[in-house]
């Protein structure tokens, strides 16, 4: 590694430190923390897209966060076909690093095809752990086959730990809530955000991804959670025209 590369790496970690503080803000709802985790994955690593899936106590995985619709497609395709990096990561509790999914077409035929259709080529999945168990996967996707360097891997591991910490923080703040109740709550929030994206897209005549970015910016600008902003859109007819 050259001196210049080392300095760039140090700068990346310094900026990442600020990003982690944002994820771990005490008042932040879990859905917003997860959204910041995946945004940081795209900002600070070579990933093009990122998402998070969490398992409920029965072992069923649910998509909790995604940076775009094609990320959601890649995640949902895995859950629907029972194959892919996120599932293997969750099942084994191990990091899954596949820079080129065409090398795994015999193992993940449906997932590899979905990735190809969505213009994605590489995938990386890191376990999200709670104490000694794996509760989900932090999933990264790339348009290239370059893979991730050592610094990327360290940052991804830190972000997976931050996602877990967000759940622990919420649980500690509400001792009466079971893990199932926590998962149910974040799934409900995710569904509401999906409804809001669809409503905004219809009202404004825009694409779903654009509607999602409007919702994110509006929530951040107003200092509110995405769930609360989504409720305004779904239940009160807001189109966020003055806040986006």
N, C-alpha and C positions, 0 to 999 in steps of 0.2 A: 504493500500500500504506500502510495506517495504521501509526502507531507501535506499537499493540497487536499488529497482524498481524506486524510485523517482529520484535517480541519473542517472539511465539509461534514464528516460524520459527527464531529463534536457539536457543530452548529445544529445539526439535525436533532441530536439528543437534547440540546438546550431548548430548542423550540418544542420538542416533544414533551419536555417536563411541564411547560406551561399548558400544553394540551391535556396532560393527565390531570392537572389541578382542576381544569374545567370539567372533566368527566366526573371527578370526585366531589364536586360541590355538594354540600350536605342537603341543600333544599331541592336538588335536582330529582325529578321523577325518573324511574327506571327506564322508561321508553326514551326519554331525552338523553339519558346517559348512554344508552346503547347506540343512539343515533350519533352521538359525538365520538364514540369509539370507532364506528365504521368510517366516519368522515376523517378521523385521524389516520386510519389505515391507508386511505387513498392519498392523503396529504403527505405522509411521512415515509411511505414505502413505495416500492415500484408497482404495487397493485393498481389496477384500473378501476375495480369495483370491490365492494365488500358487503358482507351481511352477517347476521347472527341468527342461529337457530337455538332454541332451548327445549329441553325435554321435560315433560311433566312427570309426576311420580310413576306413571304407568310405562314410561319409556317412549311415549309418542312425542315426536319432534314438531315444533311449531316455528314458523318464520316470525321473528320478532322485529328485525330491522334489515333494511337493504338500501343501498345508495341509489338504485334505479330500478326501473321495471324489468330490465333484462337480468339484473341480479336476482330479483324476486323469481323470475322465470327459472333461472338456474337452480335456485334453492327449492322451489316448489317441485321442479322436475325430479329432484333427488327424492323428495318425500313421496312423490307419486309412484316412482319406479323402484324405490327401495335400493338405490345404488348411488354412489358418488362419494366425493371427498368428505363432505360434511358428515354423512352417515358413518363412514368408516372411522372417522376421527372420534365421533361420539361413542361408537361401539367399542373401540379399542382403547380409548383414552390416550391416543398417541397423535403426534403431529403427522399430517399427511401432506407431502410436498410433491406435486406432479407438475413440472414446468410445461409439459406438453401432453395434453389429455389424449392425443392420438396414440400415445404409447400404452394407454390403458383401455383401448376400445374393446378388447376382448373381455375385460372385467366390468367396464361401465359402458356398454353400447348405447343405451338410451341417453345417459348423461353426456357422453362424448358428442352425440348428435345434437343435443340441445345446446351445448357450448358452441359447436360449429355454427349452428343457425343464428346464434346471438353474437357471433363475432368474437368469442372468447376462446383462449387457447390454453392458458395455464391456470392451475388452481392450487391453493394452499389452505389448509384447515388446521387450526390450533384449538386444543381442548379448552373449554371454559369449565373450571373446576370449583367445587364448593367442598371445602375440607378434603376428604379422601375420595370423593366421587366426581365423575364427569357429568355435568348438567347440560352441556350444550357444546356448540362449536362456533368459533369465529372463522368465517369463510372468506377468503380472498380470491379474486379472479383477475386475470390479466389478458390483454389483447396480444401479448407477446409470449415468447417461450424462453425468455432470459432467466426466469426464476427469481429468487430473492437472495441477496447477499447476507452476510452474517449480521450486519447492523439491522437489516430488515427483520430478521428472525427474532432478534432480541426485542425490537420494538413491538412486534406482533405479540410476543409472549407477555410483555408488559400491558398491552391493551386488553388481552384476554383476561389477565388478572384484574384489570380495572373494571371490566364488565362484571366479573364475579363480585368484586367489592361493592358495586352499585346495588346488587341484590342483597348482600349481607347488611349494608347500611340501612336499606329499607326494612329488612327484617328486624334489625336491632331497634329501629325506631317504632316498631309496632309488634310487640311481643306476642300479641294474640293471633297474629296471622300465620297460617301454616304455609309451607312452601307451595302447596297446591293453590292456595288462595293467591299467593304472589304471582304465580304463573298465569292463573286465570285472569288476574287483574291486568297484567301487561298484554295478554292476548286480546282482551276486550279493548284496551287502548289502541292496539295495533289495528283492530277491525274498524274502530271509529276513524282512525287516520285514513284508512283505505277508502272508507265511505266519503270522507271529506275530499280526498283527491279526486274521486269520481265526480262529485258534485261540482267542484271548482272547474274541472276540465269541461264539463257540460255547460255550465253557466258562461264560461269565458270563451268556449270554443277553442281550447288549447289541448296539448298533449298531456297525458297523465304525469310524465316526468316533470314537465314545466309546472303543473299544478302542485306537485310535491315540493318543489323548490320554493314556490310562493308561500306555501304553508310553513315551511321551515324558517324562511326569512321573517315572516310575519310573527311567528312565535318568538324568535330571537329578538326582533326589534321591540316587541312589546314586553319582553321579560317574562313571558308566560310559557307554560309547557305546550307541546304539540297537541296533547290530548284536549286541553282546554280550548285551544284555538280550533281544533277539529269540531268540538261541540258547537262552537259559534257557527261554523259553516253548516253542519248537518242539521242542527236543531233550531237555529235562528236565522238561517238564510244568508249569512255573511258571505261576501265574495272577496273580502280582504283587499278590495281595490285601493284603499287609502293607506294600507299598512305594508303592502308588499313592495 
